């Protein structure tokens, strides 16, 4: 049996409160953070951190919140914990109404604001294993925001317990709550130095027992297409339709084994996720993903070649392809020093979990932290079906993650 207290109610209260605060990020914005509403969440956290007695509470000019839990013993490494406050822009996140299904009995979970939705054991083996847990969902018209407000709730609950338990031996703990993770801007170049951790952990994972220290390497791409405009009634041999060019580019890339919907495991992909414009001009946005750098380079070359082919097929058109770096596979650095991963595995075992490591088919703030010098694997929170209206999480999974973090900080102090 665990010697730690029951964190369930504190976690439930925090997550319900946080999820009701709109904090969606916006990749089309050039501001930092990308949306002012994220500061509503950050200001809430600043006030809460001050209330529970954290030190060095800071809201940075780039929108991150930092704080310290002081050490109770000297000579230990400084451990960081990080979660992001923004919610994904892919689905409605305004007006979230969290619903708590206490001691869920296994019957289909329905959604009062969308009668067409249900969540049941037939849809998820993991959900089926959570009968009896307290399950939190939204109401059917929004995502929930457990990605990653569950991580925020876990870290805040951890911090409060440490601050209220001075006889628990641990080194200095640094906390970071970042904006704009969902749009790839979570870790400002100034953040690692201001964070000041020897190593850290993101709380941004899914199933209980997962430890992730390998992620995609990622690039983003913007393809700008300029056709030749002409009145459609007099367009013969004049009009070059930018949307037709966009269609060719998308069609040439729609190959089994090269798109997200046809890949899994260690497969990479090229994903077109946005198209805007008209017959004169159009813009396509892509993400490119692969676990290995040579694979990512091949996808960059593939996209450029498809764009060149489209340009050649439509004389008079202009097609540009700008590819930008996003993040890199954290494994490249962590495999040189697995100390934080080993600590996490031991903490999982202490909590009776069998630790599992699978590559993340995505990225976390930990990918960027690791690249910038702070080794930062990813721990689970329990979040499931993220970025959509079926998103759910078990309170008991969150409590388990909180206890894992306590095992971690104790082990690092020995």
Beta strands, then each sheet from edge to edge (+ up, - down):
strand 1: 55-59
strand 2: 65-69
strand 3: 79-84
strand 4: 99-101
strand 5: 109-110
strand 6: 118-119
strand 7: 135-137
strand 8: 173-178
strand 9: 199-205
strand 10: 211-212
strand 11: 217-226
strand 12: 269-277
strand 13: 281-290
strand 14: 318-327
strand 15: 375-380
strand 16: 392-394
sheet 1: 1+ 2- 8+ 3+ 9+ 15+ 10-
sheet 2: 4+ 7- 16+
sheet 3: 5+ 6-
sheet 4: 12+ 13- 11+ 14-
end
